[in-house]
Amino acid sequence: MRATTTLLLCGLLALGGVSGCAEVSSATDKASICVEALKLAGFTPNLSDPAQAAADAERTSRELSELADDAADTTLRDALQGMADKVGELDVRDLDPSTATRWAQEKVTTLDTLTRACT
């Protein structure tokens, strides 16, 4: 709703000759990408169903890559692709408890990078 209101306001202001809405639109796009990215980055594999966990990881990685493609900000794009790569690394063979724990710890570092790119 906020993004729609902002874009409508920018459109009205543009009719009146006021500029600066491109920056507002860019910030709105970045914010909406970040909201979706942080939801996806919360992915946690279900270790009791390795096949489903691997399929979910693949889907989540693909969605993060698509968000990276949409990001105009290069820092955000790189952080999104880093998270997509980290989630995409998860494989059925990697779902033993020690490997999953190491993967989760590495994902926290990648999530920190993404969070910083969103601020």
C-alpha beads as a LAMMPS data file, in Angstrom:
LAMMPS data file: protein, C-alpha beads

119 atoms
118 bonds

1 atom types
1 bond types

-500.0 500.0 xlo xhi
-500.0 500.0 ylo yhi
-500.0 500.0 zlo zhi

Masses

1 110.0

Atoms # bond

1 1 1 0.000 0.000 0.000
2 1 1 2.773 2.422 0.929
3 1 1 4.595 1.771 -2.372
4 1 1 1.413 2.368 -4.365
5 1 1 0.704 5.589 -2.489
6 1 1 4.280 6.769 -3.012
7 1 1 4.165 6.031 -6.732
8 1 1 0.806 7.780 -7.117
9 1 1 2.140 10.810 -5.261
10 1 1 5.225 10.852 -7.484
11 1 1 3.044 10.716 -10.563
12 1 1 0.991 13.683 -9.360
13 1 1 4.108 15.616 -8.412
14 1 1 5.652 14.921 -11.809
15 1 1 2.623 16.512 -13.443
16 1 1 3.348 19.602 -11.402
17 1 1 7.010 19.643 -12.419
18 1 1 8.447 18.290 -9.175
19 1 1 11.393 15.898 -9.589
20 1 1 13.093 13.437 -7.255
21 1 1 10.596 10.624 -7.520
22 1 1 13.060 8.318 -9.244
23 1 1 15.010 8.142 -6.012
24 1 1 11.841 7.461 -4.033
25 1 1 10.796 4.745 -6.474
26 1 1 14.267 3.194 -6.333
27 1 1 14.204 3.170 -2.526
28 1 1 10.727 1.635 -2.576
29 1 1 11.894 -1.066 -5.000
30 1 1 14.930 -1.799 -2.828
31 1 1 12.759 -1.978 0.279
32 1 1 10.276 -4.374 -1.315
33 1 1 13.099 -6.559 -2.640
34 1 1 14.699 -6.612 0.803
35 1 1 11.466 -7.561 2.549
36 1 1 10.992 -10.524 0.221
37 1 1 14.683 -11.456 0.350
38 1 1 14.774 -11.506 4.143
39 1 1 11.692 -13.738 4.198
40 1 1 13.374 -16.153 1.798
41 1 1 16.662 -15.964 3.704
42 1 1 14.857 -17.339 6.738
43 1 1 14.770 -20.704 4.974
44 1 1 15.460 -23.589 7.329
45 1 1 15.725 -27.096 5.895
46 1 1 13.534 -29.843 7.288
47 1 1 16.162 -32.416 8.215
48 1 1 13.546 -35.122 8.698
49 1 1 12.692 -34.982 4.978
50 1 1 15.981 -34.548 3.078
51 1 1 14.449 -34.794 -0.400
52 1 1 11.899 -32.084 0.374
53 1 1 14.575 -29.953 2.067
54 1 1 16.754 -30.112 -1.055
55 1 1 13.790 -29.231 -3.292
56 1 1 12.868 -26.314 -1.017
57 1 1 16.483 -25.115 -1.034
58 1 1 16.562 -25.212 -4.830
59 1 1 13.293 -23.248 -5.084
60 1 1 14.408 -20.680 -2.499
61 1 1 17.778 -20.267 -4.218
62 1 1 16.051 -19.680 -7.562
63 1 1 13.714 -17.067 -6.037
64 1 1 16.652 -15.257 -4.427
65 1 1 18.484 -15.251 -7.770
66 1 1 15.417 -13.749 -9.432
67 1 1 15.361 -10.994 -6.816
68 1 1 19.066 -10.394 -7.457
69 1 1 18.291 -9.958 -11.147
70 1 1 15.699 -7.298 -10.235
71 1 1 17.960 -5.337 -7.876
72 1 1 19.413 -2.126 -9.293
73 1 1 21.799 -1.673 -6.362
74 1 1 24.964 -3.696 -7.020
75 1 1 25.709 -4.250 -3.331
76 1 1 22.218 -5.629 -2.811
77 1 1 22.452 -7.709 -5.989
78 1 1 25.730 -9.275 -4.841
79 1 1 24.342 -9.989 -1.362
80 1 1 21.220 -11.587 -2.829
81 1 1 23.281 -13.743 -5.149
82 1 1 25.515 -14.732 -2.239
83 1 1 22.467 -15.863 -0.266
84 1 1 21.081 -17.680 -3.318
85 1 1 24.397 -19.480 -3.707
86 1 1 24.542 -20.402 -0.009
87 1 1 20.987 -21.780 0.033
88 1 1 21.618 -23.542 -3.277
89 1 1 24.636 -25.358 -1.802
90 1 1 22.336 -27.465 0.339
91 1 1 22.082 -30.957 -1.050
92 1 1 20.490 -34.196 0.149
93 1 1 23.982 -35.550 0.813
94 1 1 24.654 -32.565 3.105
95 1 1 21.795 -33.098 5.474
96 1 1 23.575 -34.928 8.241
97 1 1 23.473 -32.941 11.501
98 1 1 27.098 -31.763 11.526
99 1 1 27.078 -30.586 7.894
100 1 1 23.696 -28.917 8.330
101 1 1 24.980 -27.104 11.421
102 1 1 28.066 -25.847 9.578
103 1 1 25.885 -24.751 6.641
104 1 1 23.549 -22.870 9.010
105 1 1 26.483 -21.080 10.650
106 1 1 27.804 -19.999 7.250
107 1 1 24.303 -18.899 6.254
108 1 1 24.214 -16.551 9.261
109 1 1 27.274 -14.740 7.904
110 1 1 25.664 -14.508 4.469
111 1 1 22.441 -13.245 6.053
112 1 1 24.411 -10.540 7.875
113 1 1 25.817 -9.367 4.517
114 1 1 22.310 -9.286 3.030
115 1 1 20.928 -7.394 6.024
116 1 1 23.684 -4.765 5.742
117 1 1 22.974 -4.388 2.011
118 1 1 19.317 -3.709 2.813
119 1 1 20.042 -0.845 5.195

Bonds

1 1 1 2
2 1 2 3
3 1 3 4
4 1 4 5
5 1 5 6
6 1 6 7
7 1 7 8
8 1 8 9
9 1 9 10
10 1 10 11
11 1 11 12
12 1 12 13
13 1 13 14
14 1 14 15
15 1 15 16
16 1 16 17
17 1 17 18
18 1 18 19
19 1 19 20
20 1 20 21
21 1 21 22
22 1 22 23
23 1 23 24
24 1 24 25
25 1 25 26
26 1 26 27
27 1 27 28
28 1 28 29
29 1 29 30
30 1 30 31
31 1 31 32
32 1 32 33
33 1 33 34
34 1 34 35
35 1 35 36
36 1 36 37
37 1 37 38
38 1 38 39
39 1 39 40
40 1 40 41
41 1 41 42
42 1 42 43
43 1 43 44
44 1 44 45
45 1 45 46
46 1 46 47
47 1 47 48
48 1 48 49
49 1 49 50
50 1 50 51
51 1 51 52
52 1 52 53
53 1 53 54
54 1 54 55
55 1 55 56
56 1 56 57
57 1 57 58
58 1 58 59
59 1 59 60
60 1 60 61
61 1 61 62
62 1 62 63
63 1 63 64
64 1 64 65
65 1 65 66
66 1 66 67
67 1 67 68
68 1 68 69
69 1 69 70
70 1 70 71
71 1 71 72
72 1 72 73
73 1 73 74
74 1 74 75
75 1 75 76
76 1 76 77
77 1 77 78
78 1 78 79
79 1 79 80
80 1 80 81
81 1 81 82
82 1 82 83
83 1 83 84
84 1 84 85
85 1 85 86
86 1 86 87
87 1 87 88
88 1 88 89
89 1 89 90
90 1 90 91
91 1 91 92
92 1 92 93
93 1 93 94
94 1 94 95
95 1 95 96
96 1 96 97
97 1 97 98
98 1 98 99
99 1 99 100
100 1 100 101
101 1 101 102
102 1 102 103
103 1 103 104
104 1 104 105
105 1 105 106
106 1 106 107
107 1 107 108
108 1 108 109
109 1 109 110
110 1 110 111
111 1 111 112
112 1 112 113
113 1 113 114
114 1 114 115
115 1 115 116
116 1 116 117
117 1 117 118
118 1 118 119
